Structures are given as structure tokens and as C-alpha cells.
């Protein structure tokens, strides 16, 4: 039996700690108005869905790899910039440490795939994974709220 999306999210180092209510309260405390709250919640749910889909894909195909990519290199912290292009085997014992996002607003994403042959040999010596935390250092909550599209 395959795990449910909720069970998969409980394995994610960021989303296992955040609920919709917690995220809503954080945005509200950051001064978000109603339209920003709605946009932020949609953003949060989209990030959760993306992480769930990635976890499901990696669980379905243990021969696949987690390929890390940057959505927006300019907004990436140095740790995520270093990880861009990295491939981690789906069966690697530390896979969850490398599963993006590392914080809300983190521009690092992942997709299932196969690595370039050179990375295949480097999987044993992965660089340290960033710490999963509430928000990306380069995109604090107030900046993230301001960047999200919302209606008045």
C-alpha cells in the first residue's frame, strides 16, 4: 500500500512542522491583509502539493533521482545555489535532508529524473544540506508577502 499525501508530507522536514493555521497566523502577524492572506495560503498549498508530488514520484520509482534546480537564481541563498544541479538517489538515506523547499519562498525545486553520468559517481559525497526553516533567508516573510500577486 502506498502512503497517502498526508503521510508523505509528514516526512518532509518543513511541511511536517507547518499547518495551514500556523502559516495563516504567521502571515497575519506579518501584517498581511485579506487578499495577501489568500494569496499566501494558495502559495503555501501549491508548495505542499509540489512537495507531495515529488515525494510520490520518488517513492514510485526507487531507481529515480532527486534533481535539484533553481527557479530564480538571483533570490537563492548560497547554500541553495551550491545545490542547484545536484542529483540525489531516491534510495539515499539522507534524501529527505535534500528535499526542497528548505523554507517558504525557497527558490530551489526538485524533480525526479536521472543524473548526468558524472554525478552518478559523486552521490556518495553529497555537500551538506541546508537547514529546513520557516522562510528562505533571501525572502523573509514580509518580502514574500509583498511579491505574491493579490487582488484588492
FENBEL-V956517 format. One record per residue. N is the residue number from 0. RES is the residue in one letter. PHI is phi as a letter, one per 30 degrees, with the letter a starting at -180 (none if undefined). OMEGA is omega in whole degrees, 0 to 359 (* if undefined). D_LAST is the distance of its C-alpha to the last C-alpha in Angstrom with 1 decimal. Layout:
# FENBEL-V956517
N RES PHI OMEGA D_LAST
N RES PHI OMEGA D_LAST
This chain:
# FENBEL-V956517
0 X none 179 45.2
1 X d 178 42.0
2 X d 177 39.6
3 X d 176 36.4
4 X e 179 33.0
5 X d 178 32.7
6 X d 178 36.1
7 X d 180 35.4
8 X d 178 32.3
9 X d 177 34.6
10 X d 183 36.5
11 X d 187 33.6
12 X d 176 33.9
13 X c 187 30.2
14 X d 176 28.9
15 X d 182 31.9
16 X c 186 30.7
17 X c 172 27.0
18 X c 177 25.7
19 X e 180 22.2
20 X d 179 22.5
21 X d 181 23.7
22 X d 178 20.9
23 X e 181 18.3
24 X d 179 20.2
25 X d 179 20.5
26 X d 179 16.8
27 X d 178 16.3
28 X d 178 19.2
29 X d 176 17.8
30 X j 180 15.0
31 X d 174 12.1
32 X d 186 9.3
33 X e 181 8.7
34 X d 176 6.3
35 X d 178 8.9
36 X d 179 11.6
37 X d 180 11.0
38 X d 181 11.2
39 X d 178 14.1
40 X d 177 15.9
41 X d 177 15.8
42 X d 180 17.1
43 X d 180 19.7
44 X d 178 20.9
45 X d 178 21.3
46 X d 178 23.4
47 X d 180 25.4
48 X d 179 26.1
49 X d 179 27.1
50 X d 179 29.5
51 X d 180 30.9
52 X d 179 31.6
53 X d 178 33.4
54 X d 179 35.4
55 X d 181 36.4
56 X d 180 37.5
57 X d 179 39.5
58 X d 180 41.1
59 X d 184 42.1
60 X b 182 43.8
61 X d 176 45.6
62 X d 181 47.0
63 X d 180 43.6
64 X b 171 42.1
65 X d 178 38.8
66 X c 182 37.8
67 X c 182 35.4
68 X b 176 33.1
69 X c 173 30.5
70 X d 183 27.1
71 X b 185 26.6
72 X e 183 29.8
73 X d 183 28.4
74 X c 186 26.3
75 X d 174 29.2
76 X d 181 31.3
77 X e 181 35.1
78 X d 180 35.9
79 X d 176 33.6
80 X d 178 34.8
81 X d 183 38.3
82 X d 182 37.5
83 X e 181 36.0
84 X j 180 38.5
85 X d 176 40.3
86 X b 180 41.7
87 X b 179 42.5
88 X d 180 44.6
89 X d 181 43.1
90 X c 182 46.2
91 X d 183 46.0
92 X d 180 46.3
93 X c 183 43.5
94 X e 184 41.0
95 X d 177 38.4
96 X d 184 38.5
97 X c 185 37.3
98 X d 179 34.6
99 X d 1 31.2
100 X d 179 28.6
101 X c 176 30.2
102 X a 176 27.0
103 X d 182 23.2
104 X i 179 22.2
105 X d 181 25.8
106 X d 179 26.3
107 X d 179 29.6
108 X b 178 29.8
109 X b 175 32.8
110 X b 174 34.4
111 X d 179 37.7
112 X l 177 40.4
113 X c 183 43.7
114 X d 169 44.3
115 X d 185 46.3
116 X e 182 49.9
117 X d 181 50.0
118 X d 180 47.4
119 X e 181 49.3
120 X d 185 52.0
121 X d 185 49.6
122 X d 181 47.9
123 X d 183 50.4
124 X c 180 49.2
125 X d 175 45.5
126 X d 179 43.8
127 X d 177 42.3
128 X d 175 39.0
129 X d 177 36.1
130 X d 174 35.3
131 X d 179 32.5
132 X b 188 30.1
133 X e 183 26.6
134 X b 175 25.0
135 X d 179 26.3
136 X d 181 27.9
137 X d 180 26.3
138 X b 178 22.8
139 X d 186 22.4
140 X e 181 19.6
141 X d 178 17.6
142 X d 179 18.0
143 X e 178 17.2
144 X d 181 13.9
145 X d 182 13.1
146 X d 185 14.4
147 X d 176 12.5
148 X d 177 10.1
149 X b 181 6.7
150 X c 180 3.8
151 X c * 0.0
